[in-house]
Amino acid sequence: MKKSFSVILILLMILSIPTFAFADSEITVTGTGEVLIPADVAVVSLGISAADPEVLTAQAKANQAIASIRDALIAFGIAEEDINTDYINIYALYDYSGDEEAIKSYKANSTLAIRVAEIEKVGGVIDTAFGAGANTLNGISFSASDTKDAQEKAMRAAVEDARAKAEIFADAAGLQIRGVEDIVEQGAVSYDRGAVNSFKAADAAVAGTFVQSAKLSVTSTVSITFKADW
């Protein structure tokens, strides 16, 4: 009887001992992927800045120059629909030398955005425009006509980067990655870096603008929460 009572007592003591279950841990990391691709489209922003004491004359000078630039670019081979107005503005220039400010002249600015589908022609577009009267070059932007494949590769690389980081954290903490709890895309972007260099050929009568685009960078960023346990 005493033996049976002892066994029952031991069983009750065992059952009364609290049990602990280790909950899954979570590791949240951010991964980034980048793919470089060649640019195949450029947009050149250039135009004319003209000044005159008369506002309408300044405007007329700018309009005439823009018309000449447009005609020259079309003759060069740029489609008319690829030549668009970027911006137009007119403002007064003041003379502050006297007791009161006075309008000295007016400056009219007109800029064209020229889409060039052949990168090797960008320098020729600039030279043609300046030969026709342009006197301002605001910049060149580069892009790629198709970035779908690059974006997919960048997303895959971002996930792989996140996984690699999570594995490092898990190993340092004595954990093992068991799965994925959540994936959030934080964004995908593309940007370019362009260089414009002027040079003169051996023949001093021949001059040109050399334009070389840098690679277009397509990046993707993701935030992933991984499940981990011991």
C-alpha positions in Angstrom: 0.0 0.0 0.0 2.8 2.3 0.9 4.6 1.4 -2.4 1.5 2.2 -4.4 1.0 5.5 -2.6 4.7 6.4 -3.3 4.3 5.6 -7.0 1.2 7.8 -7.2 2.9 10.6 -5.4 5.9 10.5 -7.8 3.5 10.6 -10.8 1.7 13.5 -9.4 5.0 15.4 -8.8 6.1 14.7 -12.3 2.8 15.9 -13.8 3.0 19.0 -11.6 6.5 20.0 -13.1 5.9 22.8 -15.7 7.0 22.0 -19.2 8.6 24.6 -21.5 8.3 24.9 -25.3 10.8 27.0 -27.0 8.9 29.2 -29.4 10.3 29.9 -32.9 12.6 32.9 -33.1 12.4 35.4 -35.9 15.3 37.1 -37.8 14.4 40.1 -39.9 17.0 41.3 -42.4 17.1 43.6 -45.5 18.7 42.4 -48.7 19.8 44.3 -51.7 20.4 43.2 -55.3 22.0 45.1 -58.1 22.3 44.4 -61.8 24.2 46.5 -64.3 22.9 46.8 -67.9 23.9 49.0 -70.8 21.7 52.0 -71.6 20.2 52.1 -75.0 18.2 55.3 -74.8 19.3 58.9 -74.0 17.4 62.1 -73.5 19.4 65.3 -74.2 18.2 68.5 -72.7 19.5 71.6 -74.6 18.3 74.9 -76.0 18.7 78.6 -76.2 19.1 81.5 -73.9 18.5 84.9 -75.6 18.5 88.4 -74.1 17.1 91.7 -75.4 15.9 95.1 -74.0 12.4 94.3 -75.4 10.6 91.3 -74.0 8.9 90.3 -77.2 12.2 90.5 -79.1 13.9 88.3 -76.6 11.1 85.8 -77.0 11.2 86.0 -80.8 15.0 85.3 -80.7 14.5 82.2 -78.6 11.6 81.0 -80.8 13.6 81.5 -84.0 16.6 79.7 -82.6 14.5 76.7 -81.4 12.9 76.4 -84.8 16.3 76.3 -86.4 17.5 73.7 -83.9 14.5 71.6 -84.5 14.9 71.7 -88.3 18.5 70.8 -88.0 17.8 67.8 -85.7 15.1 66.5 -88.1 17.6 66.8 -91.0 20.1 64.9 -88.8 17.7 62.0 -88.5 15.8 62.6 -85.3 12.1 61.9 -85.5 9.9 64.9 -85.0 8.0 63.2 -82.2 11.3 62.7 -80.3 11.8 66.4 -80.1 9.7 68.0 -77.4 9.6 71.2 -75.4 11.2 70.7 -72.0 10.6 74.2 -70.5 10.2 77.8 -71.5 10.7 80.9 -69.3 11.2 84.6 -69.6 12.4 86.9 -66.8 13.7 90.4 -66.4 17.3 91.4 -65.7 17.6 94.4 -63.4 20.1 97.1 -63.0 20.8 98.0 -59.4 23.5 100.7 -60.0 21.1 103.6 -59.6 18.9 104.8 -56.7 16.1 102.6 -58.0 16.2 99.3 -59.6 15.4 99.3 -63.3 14.8 96.7 -65.9 17.9 96.4 -68.1 16.8 93.6 -70.4 14.8 90.4 -70.6 16.1 86.9 -70.9 14.2 84.2 -72.7 15.1 80.5 -72.2 13.7 77.7 -74.2 14.8 74.1 -73.9 14.2 70.9 -75.9 14.1 67.3 -74.6 15.5 65.2 -77.4 15.1 61.4 -77.2 17.9 59.5 -78.9 17.4 55.8 -79.5 20.9 55.3 -80.7 23.5 56.1 -78.0 26.3 56.6 -80.6 24.4 59.5 -82.1 24.2 61.6 -78.9 27.3 63.5 -79.6 26.1 64.3 -83.1 22.8 65.5 -81.8 24.6 68.0 -79.5 27.0 69.2 -82.2 24.1 69.6 -84.7 22.0 71.6 -82.2 24.8 73.9 -81.2 25.7 74.3 -84.9 22.1 75.5 -85.4 22.2 78.0 -82.6 21.8 76.2 -79.3 23.9 77.7 -76.5 22.8 75.8 -73.4 23.2 72.1 -72.5 21.4 71.1 -69.3 22.3 67.5 -69.2 21.8 64.0 -70.6 19.8 61.2 -68.9 20.2 57.5 -69.9 17.8 54.7 -69.6 17.2 51.2 -71.0 14.2 50.3 -73.1 13.7 47.0 -71.4 14.6 46.4 -67.7 12.2 43.5 -66.9 14.9 40.8 -67.0 17.3 43.0 -65.0 14.7 43.7 -62.4 13.9 40.0 -61.9 17.6 39.2 -61.5 18.0 42.1 -59.0 15.0 40.8 -57.0 16.5 37.3 -56.9 19.9 38.7 -55.8 18.2 40.7 -53.1 16.5 37.6 -51.7 19.8 35.7 -51.8 21.5 38.6 -50.0 18.9 38.6 -47.3 19.2 34.8 -46.8 23.0 35.1 -46.5 22.7 37.8 -43.8 20.1 35.8 -41.9 22.3 32.7 -42.0 25.2 34.7 -40.5 23.0 36.0 -37.7 21.4 32.6 -37.0 24.8 30.9 -36.8 26.2 33.5 -34.5 23.1 33.0 -32.2 23.3 29.2 -32.4 20.1 29.0 -34.4 19.0 27.4 -37.6 16.9 28.9 -40.3 13.7 26.9 -40.7 11.6 28.9 -43.1 10.3 32.3 -44.2 7.6 34.2 -42.2 7.3 37.3 -44.4 8.7 39.0 -47.4 8.2 42.7 -48.2 9.5 44.4 -51.3 10.9 47.8 -50.3 11.4 49.1 -53.8 13.2 48.7 -57.1 15.0 51.6 -58.7 17.3 52.3 -61.6 19.7 55.1 -62.2 22.5 56.1 -64.5 25.8 58.0 -64.5 26.7 59.7 -67.7 29.9 61.4 -68.9 30.1 64.1 -71.5 33.5 65.0 -72.9 34.4 67.5 -75.6 37.5 66.9 -77.7 39.1 68.1 -80.9 40.4 65.8 -83.6 43.9 66.1 -85.1 42.5 68.3 -87.7 41.7 71.6 -85.9 38.8 72.2 -88.3 37.1 69.0 -87.0 35.6 69.1 -83.5 33.0 66.9 -81.9 31.3 65.9 -78.6 32.1 62.5 -77.3 29.4 61.0 -75.0 29.8 57.7 -73.2 27.1 56.4 -70.9 27.8 54.5 -67.8 26.1 51.2 -67.1 22.5 51.5 -65.9 22.1 50.2 -62.3 18.9 48.3 -61.6 18.5 47.6 -57.9 15.9 45.8 -55.7 15.5 45.8 -51.9 13.5 43.4 -49.8 12.9 42.9 -46.1 12.5 39.2 -45.1 11.6 37.7 -41.8 13.0 34.2 -41.3 11.8 31.6 -38.8 14.6 30.1 -36.7 15.0 27.7 -33.8 17.5 25.7 -31.9 
